[in-house]
Amino acid sequence: MKQAVKVPALILFVSLLSGCSNSGVEKAIVCQTAKDDSRYYYDNYETNKELLRAQVNKNLSETGFLNNYQSKEFIKEMNENFYNSQRIIVNNPSCFLPSEVTEAQGHIKLENE
């Protein structure tokens, strides 16, 4: 009788352990994806910032004016990329440092005001 109780208990215990390890693996995958996506958008933001700087300098030297269509597009894309990077951090708070989440929340709050 004791053997009959041990086998189902052992099977239940092993299945619980495998469930825990899978959720840990899944969380690690989700967090790595969130960090990669946030980094991707932030890198694009930095790239657009450099392109904007170059475009503004070129525009100023050629025309003496800051305002042109291409600069506006760089600014729009730059802002979207930064917002997306911050939104990923806010949506995945367990994957980032509390200070990163707080900073991202502040940026999103400013964006929405």
NUGUDO-902150 format. One record per atom (N, C-alpha, C, CB): residue number from 0; residue in three letters; atom name; z, x, y. Coordinates in steps of 0.2 Angstrom, whole numbers. Glycine has a CB too. Layout:
PT    k    r   a     c3     c1     c2
PT  NUM  Ala  CA      Z      X      Y
...
***
This chain:
PT    k    r   a     c3     c1     c2
PT    0  Met   N      0      4     -6
PT    0  Met  CA      0      0      0
PT    0  Met   C      0      4      6
PT    0  Met  CB      6     -5      0
PT    1  Lys   N      4     10      6
PT    1  Lys  CA      4     14     12
PT    1  Lys   C     -3     17     13
PT    1  Lys  CB      9     19     11
PT    2  Gln   N     -6     19      8
PT    2  Gln  CA    -13     22      9
PT    2  Gln   C    -18     17     12
PT    2  Gln  CB    -15     25      2
PT    3  Ala   N    -17     11     10
PT    3  Ala  CA    -22      6     13
PT    3  Ala   C    -21      5     20
PT    3  Ala  CB    -20     -1      9
PT    4  Val   N    -15      6     23
PT    4  Val  CA    -13      5     30
PT    4  Val   C    -15     11     34
PT    4  Val  CB     -6      4     31
PT    5  Lys   N    -15     17     31
PT    5  Lys  CA    -16     24     34
PT    5  Lys   C    -24     24     35
PT    5  Lys  CB    -14     29     30
PT    6  Val   N    -28     22     31
PT    6  Val  CA    -35     23     32
PT    6  Val   C    -38     19     38
PT    6  Val  CB    -39     21     25
PT    7  Pro   N    -36     12     39
PT    7  Pro  CA    -39      9     45
PT    7  Pro   C    -36     12     51
PT    7  Pro  CB    -37      2     44
PT    8  Ala   N    -29     14     51
PT    8  Ala  CA    -26     17     56
PT    8  Ala   C    -29     23     58
PT    8  Ala  CB    -19     18     55
PT    9  Leu   N    -31     27     54
PT    9  Leu  CA    -35     34     55
PT    9  Leu   C    -42     32     58
PT    9  Leu  CB    -35     38     48
PT   10  Ile   N    -45     28     55
PT   10  Ile  CA    -52     26     58
PT   10  Ile   C    -51     23     65
PT   10  Ile  CB    -55     20     53
PT   11  Leu   N    -46     19     66
PT   11  Leu  CA    -45     17     73
PT   11  Leu   C    -44     22     78
PT   11  Leu  CB    -40     11     73
PT   12  Phe   N    -39     27     76
PT   12  Phe  CA    -37     33     80
PT   12  Phe   C    -43     37     81
PT   12  Phe  CB    -32     37     76
PT   13  Val   N    -47     39     76
PT   13  Val  CA    -53     43     77
PT   13  Val   C    -58     39     82
PT   13  Val  CB    -57     44     71
PT   14  Ser   N    -59     33     81
PT   14  Ser  CA    -64     29     86
PT   14  Ser   C    -61     29     93
PT   14  Ser  CB    -65     22     83
PT   15  Leu   N    -55     29     94
PT   15  Leu  CA    -52     29    101
PT   15  Leu   C    -53     36    104
PT   15  Leu  CB    -45     27    100
PT   16  Leu   N    -52     41    100
PT   16  Leu  CA    -53     48    102
PT   16  Leu   C    -60     49    104
PT   16  Leu  CB    -51     53     97
PT   17  Ser   N    -65     47    100
PT   17  Ser  CA    -72     48    102
PT   17  Ser   C    -74     44    108
PT   17  Ser  CB    -76     46     96
PT   18  Gly   N    -71     38    109
PT   18  Gly  CA    -72     34    115
PT   18  Gly   C    -70     37    121
PT   18  Gly  CB    -69     27    114
PT   19  Cys   N    -64     41    120
PT   19  Cys  CA    -61     44    126
PT   19  Cys   C    -66     50    128
PT   19  Cys  CB    -54     47    125
PT   20  Ser   N    -68     54    123
PT   20  Ser  CA    -72     60    124
PT   20  Ser   C    -79     58    127
PT   20  Ser  CB    -73     64    118
PT   21  Asn   N    -81     52    125
PT   21  Asn  CA    -88     50    128
PT   21  Asn   C    -87     48    135
PT   21  Asn  CB    -91     44    123
PT   22  Ser   N    -82     45    137
PT   22  Ser  CA    -81     43    143
PT   22  Ser   C    -80     49    148
PT   22  Ser  CB    -75     38    144
PT   23  Gly   N    -77     54    145
PT   23  Gly  CA    -76     60    149
PT   23  Gly   C    -82     63    150
PT   23  Gly  CB    -71     65    146
PT   24  Val   N    -87     63    145
PT   24  Val  CA    -93     66    146
PT   24  Val   C    -97     62    151
PT   24  Val  CB    -97     67    139
PT   25  Glu   N    -97     56    150
PT   25  Glu  CA   -101     51    154
PT   25  Glu   C    -99     52    162
PT   25  Glu  CB   -100     44    152
PT   26  Lys   N    -92     53    163
PT   26  Lys  CA    -90     54    170
PT   26  Lys   C    -92     61    172
PT   26  Lys  CB    -82     54    170
PT   27  Ala   N    -92     66    168
PT   27  Ala  CA    -95     72    170
PT   27  Ala   C   -102     72    172
PT   27  Ala  CB    -93     78    165
PT   28  Ile   N   -106     68    168
PT   28  Ile  CA   -113     68    170
PT   28  Ile   C   -114     64    176
PT   28  Ile  CB   -117     64    164
PT   29  Val   N   -110     58    177
PT   29  Val  CA   -111     54    183
PT   29  Val   C   -109     59    189
PT   29  Val  CB   -106     48    183
PT   30  Cys   N   -104     63    189
PT   30  Cys  CA   -101     67    194
PT   30  Cys   C   -106     72    196
PT   30  Cys  CB    -95     70    193
PT   31  Gln   N   -109     75    191
PT   31  Gln  CA   -114     81    192
PT   31  Gln   C   -120     78    195
PT   31  Gln  CB   -116     84    185
PT   32  Thr   N   -122     72    193
PT   32  Thr  CA   -128     69    196
PT   32  Thr   C   -127     67    203
PT   32  Thr  CB   -130     62    192
PT   33  Ala   N   -121     64    205
PT   33  Ala  CA   -119     63    211
PT   33  Ala   C   -119     69    216
PT   33  Ala  CB   -112     59    212
PT   34  Lys   N   -116     74    213
PT   34  Lys  CA   -116     80    217
PT   34  Lys   C   -123     83    218
PT   34  Lys  CB   -111     86    214
PT   35  Asp   N   -127     83    213
PT   35  Asp  CA   -134     85    214
PT   35  Asp   C   -138     81    219
PT   35  Asp  CB   -137     85    207
PT   36  Asp   N   -137     74    219
PT   36  Asp  CA   -140     70    223
PT   36  Asp   C   -138     71    230
PT   36  Asp  CB   -140     63    221
PT   37  Ser   N   -132     72    231
PT   37  Ser  CA   -129     73    238
PT   37  Ser   C   -131     79    241
PT   37  Ser  CB   -121     73    238
PT   38  Arg   N   -132     85    237
PT   38  Arg  CA   -134     91    239
PT   38  Arg   C   -141     91    240
PT   38  Arg  CB   -133     96    233
PT   39  Tyr   N   -145     87    236
PT   39  Tyr  CA   -152     86    238
PT   39  Tyr   C   -154     83    245
PT   39  Tyr  CB   -156     82    232
PT   40  Tyr   N   -150     78    246
PT   40  Tyr  CA   -151     74    253
PT   40  Tyr   C   -149     79    258
PT   40  Tyr  CB   -147     68    253
PT   41  Tyr   N   -143     82    257
PT   41  Tyr  CA   -140     87    262
PT   41  Tyr   C   -145     92    264
PT   41  Tyr  CB   -133     89    261
PT   42  Asp   N   -148     95    258
PT   42  Asp  CA   -153    101    259
PT   42  Asp   C   -159     98    263
PT   42  Asp  CB   -155    104    252
PT   43  Asn   N   -161     92    262
PT   43  Asn  CA   -167     89    265
PT   43  Asn   C   -165     88    273
PT   43  Asn  CB   -169     83    262
PT   44  Tyr   N   -159     86    274
PT   44  Tyr  CA   -156     85    281
PT   44  Tyr   C   -157     92    284
PT   44  Tyr  CB   -149     83    281
PT   45  Glu   N   -154     97    281
PT   45  Glu  CA   -155    104    284
PT   45  Glu   C   -162    106    285
PT   45  Glu  CB   -151    109    280
PT   46  Thr   N   -166    105    281
PT   46  Thr  CA   -173    107    281
PT   46  Thr   C   -176    103    287
PT   46  Thr  CB   -177    105    275
PT   47  Asn   N   -175     97    288
PT   47  Asn  CA   -178     93    293
PT   47  Asn   C   -175     95    300
PT   47  Asn  CB   -176     85    292
PT   48  Lys   N   -169     97    300
PT   48  Lys  CA   -166    100    306
PT   48  Lys   C   -169    106    308
PT   48  Lys  CB   -158    101    305
PT   49  Glu   N   -171    110    304
PT   49  Glu  CA   -175    117    306
PT   49  Glu   C   -182    115    308
PT   49  Glu  CB   -175    121    300
PT   50  Leu   N   -185    110    304
PT   50  Leu  CA   -192    108    306
PT   50  Leu   C   -192    105    313
PT   50  Leu  CB   -195    103    301
PT   51  Leu   N   -187    101    315
PT   51  Leu  CA   -186     98    321
PT   51  Leu   C   -185    103    326
PT   51  Leu  CB   -180     93    321
PT   52  Arg   N   -181    108    325
PT   52  Arg  CA   -180    113    330
PT   52  Arg   C   -186    117    332
PT   52  Arg  CB   -174    118    327
PT   53  Ala   N   -190    118    326
PT   53  Ala  CA   -196    122    327
PT   53  Ala   C   -201    118    331
PT   53  Ala  CB   -199    124    321
PT   54  Gln   N   -201    111    330
PT   54  Gln  CA   -206    106    333
PT   54  Gln   C   -204    106    340
PT   54  Gln  CB   -206    100    329
PT   55  Val   N   -198    105    342
PT   55  Val  CA   -195    104    349
PT   55  Val   C   -197    111    353
PT   55  Val  CB   -188    103    349
PT   56  Asn   N   -196    117    350
PT   56  Asn  CA   -198    123    353
PT   56  Asn   C   -205    123    354
PT   56  Asn  CB   -195    129    349
PT   57  Lys   N   -209    121    349
PT   57  Lys  CA   -216    122    350
PT   57  Lys   C   -219    117    356
PT   57  Lys  CB   -220    120    344
PT   58  Asn   N   -216    111    355
PT   58  Asn  CA   -218    105    360
PT   58  Asn   C   -216    107    367
PT   58  Asn  CB   -214     99    358
PT   59  Leu   N   -210    110    368
PT   59  Leu  CA   -208    112    375
PT   59  Leu   C   -212    118    377
PT   59  Leu  CB   -200    115    374
PT   60  Ser   N   -214    123    373
PT   60  Ser  CA   -218    128    376
PT   60  Ser   C   -225    126    377
PT   60  Ser  CB   -218    134    370
PT   61  Glu   N   -228    121    374
PT   61  Glu  CA   -235    119    375
PT   61  Glu   C   -235    113    380
PT   61  Glu  CB   -237    116    368
PT   62  Thr   N   -230    109    380
PT   62  Thr  CA   -231    103    385
PT   62  Thr   C   -225    103    390
PT   62  Thr  CB   -231     97    381
PT   63  Gly   N   -220    106    389
PT   63  Gly  CA   -214    105    393
PT   63  Gly   C   -210     99    392
PT   63  Gly  CB   -217    105    401
PT   64  Phe   N   -212     95    387
PT   64  Phe  CA   -209     88    386
PT   64  Phe   C   -206     89    379
PT   64  Phe  CB   -214     83    386
PT   65  Leu   N   -200     85    378
PT   65  Leu  CA   -197     85    371
PT   65  Leu   C   -199     79    367
PT   65  Leu  CB   -189     84    372
PT   66  Asn   N   -201     74    370
PT   66  Asn  CA   -203     68    367
PT   66  Asn   C   -210     68    364
PT   66  Asn  CB   -202     62    371
PT   67  Asn   N   -210     67    357
PT   67  Asn  CA   -216     66    354
PT   67  Asn   C   -215     63    347
PT   67  Asn  CB   -220     73    353
PT   68  Tyr   N   -220     60    344
PT   68  Tyr  CA   -220     56    338
PT   68  Tyr   C   -217     60    332
PT   68  Tyr  CB   -227     53    336
PT   69  Gln   N   -219     66    331
PT   69  Gln  CA   -217     70    326
PT   69  Gln   C   -210     72    326
PT   69  Gln  CB   -221     77    325
PT   70  Ser   N   -207     73    332
PT   70  Ser  CA   -200     75    333
PT   70  Ser   C   -196     68    331
PT   70  Ser  CB   -199     77    340
PT   71  Lys   N   -198     63    333
PT   71  Lys  CA   -195     56    331
PT   71  Lys   C   -195     55    324
PT   71  Lys  CB   -198     50    335
PT   72  Glu   N   -200     57    320
PT   72  Glu  CA   -200     56    313
PT   72  Glu   C   -195     61    310
PT   72  Glu  CB   -207     57    311
PT   73  Phe   N   -195     67    312
PT   73  Phe  CA   -190     72    309
PT   73  Phe   C   -183     70    310
PT   73  Phe  CB   -191     79    313
PT   74  Ile   N   -182     67    316
PT   74  Ile  CA   -175     64    318
PT   74  Ile   C   -173     59    313
PT   74  Ile  CB   -174     62    325
PT   75  Lys   N   -178     54    312
PT   75  Lys  CA   -177     48    308
PT   75  Lys   C   -176     50    301
PT   75  Lys  CB   -183     43    308
PT   76  Glu   N   -180     55    298
PT   76  Glu  CA   -179     57    291
PT   76  Glu   C   -173     61    291
PT   76  Glu  CB   -185     61    289
PT   77  Met   N   -171     65    295
PT   77  Met  CA   -165     69    295
PT   77  Met   C   -159     65    295
PT   77  Met  CB   -165     74    302
PT   78  Asn   N   -159     60    299
PT   78  Asn  CA   -153     55    299
PT   78  Asn   C   -152     51    293
PT   78  Asn  CB   -153     50    305
PT   79  Glu   N   -158     49    290
PT   79  Glu  CA   -158     45    283
PT   79  Glu   C   -155     50    278
PT   79  Glu  CB   -165     43    282
PT   80  Asn   N   -157     56    278
PT   80  Asn  CA   -155     61    273
PT   80  Asn   C   -148     62    273
PT   80  Asn  CB   -159     67    273
PT   81  Phe   N   -145     63    279
PT   81  Phe  CA   -138     64    280
PT   81  Phe   C   -134     58    278
PT   81  Phe  CB   -137     66    287
PT   82  Tyr   N   -136     52    280
PT   82  Tyr  CA   -133     46    278
PT   82  Tyr   C   -133     45    271
PT   82  Tyr  CB   -136     40    282
PT   83  Asn   N   -138     46    267
PT   83  Asn  CA   -138     46    260
PT   83  Asn   C   -134     51    257
PT   83  Asn  CB   -146     47    258
PT   84  Ser   N   -133     57    259
PT   84  Ser  CA   -129     62    256
PT   84  Ser   C   -122     59    257
PT   84  Ser  CB   -130     69    259
PT   85  Gln   N   -120     57    263
PT   85  Gln  CA   -113     54    264
PT   85  Gln   C   -111     48    260
PT   85  Gln  CB   -112     53    271
PT   86  Arg   N   -116     44    259
PT   86  Arg  CA   -115     37    255
PT   86  Arg   C   -114     39    248
PT   86  Arg  CB   -122     33    256
PT   87  Ile   N   -117     44    245
PT   87  Ile  CA   -116     46    238
PT   87  Ile   C   -109     48    237
PT   87  Ile  CB   -121     51    236
PT   88  Ile   N   -107     52    242
PT   88  Ile  CA   -100     54    242
PT   88  Ile   C    -95     49    242
PT   88  Ile  CB    -98     59    247
PT   89  Val   N    -96     44    247
PT   89  Val  CA    -91     38    247
PT   89  Val   C    -92     34    241
PT   89  Val  CB    -93     34    254
PT   90  Asn   N    -97     33    238
PT   90  Asn  CA    -98     29    232
PT   90  Asn   C    -95     32    226
PT   90  Asn  CB   -105     27    231
PT   91  Asn   N    -94     38    226
PT   91  Asn  CA    -92     42    220
PT   91  Asn   C    -85     46    222
PT   91  Asn  CB    -97     46    217
PT   92  Pro   N    -80     43    224
PT   92  Pro  CA    -75     47    227
PT   92  Pro   C    -71     51    222
PT   92  Pro  CB    -70     42    230
PT   93  Ser   N    -71     49    216
PT   93  Ser  CA    -68     53    210
PT   93  Ser   C    -71     60    209
PT   93  Ser  CB    -67     49    204
PT   94  Cys   N    -77     60    211
PT   94  Cys  CA    -81     66    210
PT   94  Cys   C    -81     72    215
PT   94  Cys  CB    -89     64    209
PT   95  Phe   N    -78     70    221
PT   95  Phe  CA    -78     74    227
PT   95  Phe   C    -70     75    229
PT   95  Phe  CB    -82     72    232
PT   96  Leu   N    -69     81    233
PT   96  Leu  CA    -63     82    235
PT   96  Leu   C    -61     76    240
PT   96  Leu  CB    -62     89    239
PT   97  Pro   N    -54     74    241
PT   97  Pro  CA    -52     69    245
PT   97  Pro   C    -54     71    253
PT   97  Pro  CB    -45     68    245
PT   98  Ser   N    -54     77    255
PT   98  Ser  CA    -56     79    261
PT   98  Ser   C    -64     77    262
PT   98  Ser  CB    -55     86    263
PT   99  Glu   N    -68     78    257
PT   99  Glu  CA    -75     77    258
PT   99  Glu   C    -76     69    258
PT   99  Glu  CB    -79     80    252
PT  100  Val   N    -73     66    254
PT  100  Val  CA    -73     58    255
PT  100  Val   C    -71     56    261
PT  100  Val  CB    -69     55    249
PT  101  Thr   N    -66     58    264
PT  101  Thr  CA    -63     56    271
PT  101  Thr   C    -68     58    276
PT  101  Thr  CB    -56     59    272
PT  102  Glu   N    -71     64    276
PT  102  Glu  CA    -76     66    281
PT  102  Glu   C    -82     61    280
PT  102  Glu  CB    -78     73    280
PT  103  Ala   N    -85     60    274
PT  103  Ala  CA    -90     56    273
PT  103  Ala   C    -89     49    276
PT  103  Ala  CB    -92     56    266
PT  104  Gln   N    -83     46    274
PT  104  Gln  CA    -82     39    277
PT  104  Gln   C    -82     39    284
PT  104  Gln  CB    -75     37    275
PT  105  Gly   N    -80     45    288
PT  105  Gly  CA    -80     45    295
PT  105  Gly   C    -87     45    298
PT  105  Gly  CB    -76     51    297
PT  106  His   N    -91     49    294
PT  106  His  CA    -98     49    296
PT  106  His   C   -102     42    295
PT  106  His  CB   -102     55    292
PT  107  Ile   N   -100     39    290
PT  107  Ile  CA   -103     33    289
PT  107  Ile   C   -101     27    294
PT  107  Ile  CB   -102     30    282
PT  108  Lys   N    -94     28    295
PT  108  Lys  CA    -92     23    300
PT  108  Lys   C    -95     24    307
PT  108  Lys  CB    -84     24    301
PT  109  Leu   N    -96     30    309
PT  109  Leu  CA    -99     32    315
PT  109  Leu   C   -106     29    315
PT  109  Leu  CB    -99     39    317
PT  110  Glu   N   -110     30    310
PT  110  Glu  CA   -117     28    309
PT  110  Glu   C   -117     20    310
PT  110  Glu  CB   -120     30    302
PT  111  Asn   N   -112     17    307
PT  111  Asn  CA   -113      9    307
PT  111  Asn   C   -110      6    314
PT  111  Asn  CB   -109      7    302
PT  112  Glu   N   -107     10    318
PT  112  Glu  CA   -105      8    324
PT  112  Glu   C   -110      7    329
PT  112  Glu  CB   -100     12    327
***
